[in-house]
Amino acid sequence: MKKIRSFISKLRYNKLIIENYFFMTVLQLLNSLFYIIIYPFIIRKLGAENYGTYVFSLSIVTYFIVFISFGFDLPSLNKISKDSENFELKSKTISDVFTSKLYLFFASSILFFLLLFFVRSLEKYSVILFVVYFQTILSVLVPTWYFQGVQKMKIVTYFQIVFKVLSLPFIFFFVSSSDDLDLFSIIMTVSTLFSGISIFGYLLFVEKLNIRLVSFLNVKTTISEALPFFWSSSTSIIRQQSTNIIIGIFIGMNGVAYFDLASKLILLPQSLAMSINGALFPKVVSSEKVDRSLVKKIINYEIYFGLFVILMIALFAKYAILFLGGPGMMPAYNLTLMLSITILTWLVVGCYINFIFVPQNKYYFITYNQLVAFFVYILVSIIGVLIYKDIYVIVIATVISGFAEVAYCKYVINKNKLFN
């Protein structure tokens, strides 16, 4: 009886953590499930090559999204989590980030149009790229880190669910052949924009935050604080998105479609796993000193969870691929098995970053970690492609770079005695 009461007491005490994790997980699952729900329909209507073209274009636009996001999330989340009831702090932090993102959005727009103008090989994708580019506005309008810090992730989740569900009839009714790639891109972008505008409206009219444009001096300070995270996130995303682009250029858009399906199957369990660190972050860093035993326990549990997920993927991925894409998409199976290993490395590295580096303000280690992973990825990819030009070479490089991240994190933690 005492154990039951103790368990209930712990649930009540950690209610916000559990709720935050639940909605962060639902949000991640929603994004994954949405694409999985429409995937069988879209891959058959647009065809693998056209769908690969959309993924290829989105990968290019993702570079600009990373530039606009600029690594603001973690330092801003750190501020909000430590004083989530401070209205002035919340308004100032969001205003600083919002204004900074506006500057970066205008700068990225100039770079984007220069890219379209000078890179002739992208000319045949210009319409898709132009439409998809407007999805960058979501990054300007939606401070997901804010809702995470004040533990109200359910708000973002609700808005995302509504607009994704509303987009489904338009997709199923209007997308009917391979000629509808442009229309599909427009539907996806408009849905994203309405979601972002609604969430920003919530901040203004429900949270009643005083969001305003700040001085350029404030922007410089905000960007300077986020710079280590920018190098970290940008090298990480470049490494991830480069896979789609390299495959598209050297192997073809069908290869992009195979890799994208494998990535989606990995993203679903990965979303469950990766949300754990984000949900626990406010609780772990709320005290002055990080609880070493708690962090070790989290890492161990996440390793076990990662191994379990890998086993489940090995058992069931083949059936998922047959259901989603049919026999023609079976080349994605081996890619899925290989990529499943990265779930384990992402979980462990996420623990090191969120619970050891960030609380101790060792932001530069995050940057170095991503640079190590990036250079390992590039080195293995180049050597591999020179020896054997195949899609598996690029995926193997991704897996090896993940292990390089784990090795580097363990090295600097032990060397600098960050976990004593």
Secondary structure, 3 states (H helix, E strand, C coil): CHHHHHHHHHHHHCHHHHHHHHHHHHHHHHHHHHHHHHHHHHHHHHCHHHHHHHHHHHHHHHHHHHHHHCCCHHHHHHHHHHCCCCHHHHHHHHHHHHHHHHHHHHHHHHHHHHHHHHCHHHHHHHHHHHHHHCCHHHHHHCCHHHHHHCCCHHHHHHHHHHHHHHHHHHHHHHCCCHHHHHHHHHHHHHHHHHHHHHHHHHHHHCCCCCCCCCCHHHHHHHHHHHHHHHHHHHHHHHHHHHHHHHHHHHCCHHHHHHHHHHHHHHHHHHHHHHHHHHHHHHHHCCCCCCCHHHHHHHHHHHHHHHHHHHHHHHHHHHHHHHHHHCHHHCCHHHHHHHHHHHHHHHHHHHHHHHHHHCCCCCHHHHHHHHHHHHHHHHHHHHHHHHHCCCHHHHHHHHHHHHHHHHHHHHHHHHHCCCCC
